[in-house]
Amino acid sequence: AFTDIPGGGYFNREVWGISNDTAWTGDSITVRNILGYRETRVEQLVTSSGTGPTIVPIGAGVEFTLFHGANEIDRKYLSDEFQMLGTALDEKLDWIVGAYYSKDESVSPNGSTFTIFAAPALTGDAPAITAHVENENKAIFGQGGLDLSDWTIDGLKLNVGLRYSWDDVWACGGADPDDKFSYMSVGRCKKVAARNNSEDGVGTIKNSGGAPSWTIGLDWQMSQETLLYVTSRRGY
């Protein structure tokens, strides 16, 4: 949609995607795969001074910019989750195991430009600051719920679940020293960052992490209206 912003500006966002949920079910097991892909593009010019147009003349043909902020974001997102789920022990145990993967990254040049309290004719236009971020996540998981009614109290259930996740994050950004008014592609950003020249002001950063998440607890369905439970959880 294209939306005018009072005082000047615009916001344009385009999103498209596809998804697929495929499953096969046998006597006591279901195999399922959930796939998704999405692309989103955002272009915006923001003015937040509250005074109408943010560029005002200050005499001698010079214009003074109170605030000018613009950015372009063009990204794609891929995710896939594989599951196996079912029942066992005469349907006293319900269980699920699976794996998950997702990745999001830039499709084309991305970045932002800001001019605040400046006269571009005197100080020069603000440079275009490129910003690329890539996130990758992998995980495996499993969970089960066991009805303990035959061995203990009627309506008592044990729930145990475990998930382990791995995350990798990478970013590249800065102003292109050879064309400071254009956003760089991912390839161009990597090339400039590889120069290892501090004067360029372009660099990369990355980080990785991994940790478990779990849940363990007891549910007691005392009656149709009353459920009591105790649980311990850790999230990552």
Buried (B, 14 or more C-beta within 10 A) or exposed (E): EEEEEEBBBEBEEEEEEEEEEEEEEEEEEBBBBBBBBBBBBBBBBBBEBEEEEBBEEEEEEEBBBBBBBBBBBBBBBBBBBBBBBBBEEEEBBBBBBBEBBBBBBBBEBBBBBBBEEBBBBEEEBBBBBBBBBBBBBBBBBBBBBBBBEEEEEEBBBBBBBBBBBBBBBBBBBBBBBEEBEBBBBBEBBBEBBEEEEEEBBBBBEEEEEEEEBBBBBBBBBEEEEEEEEEEEEEEE
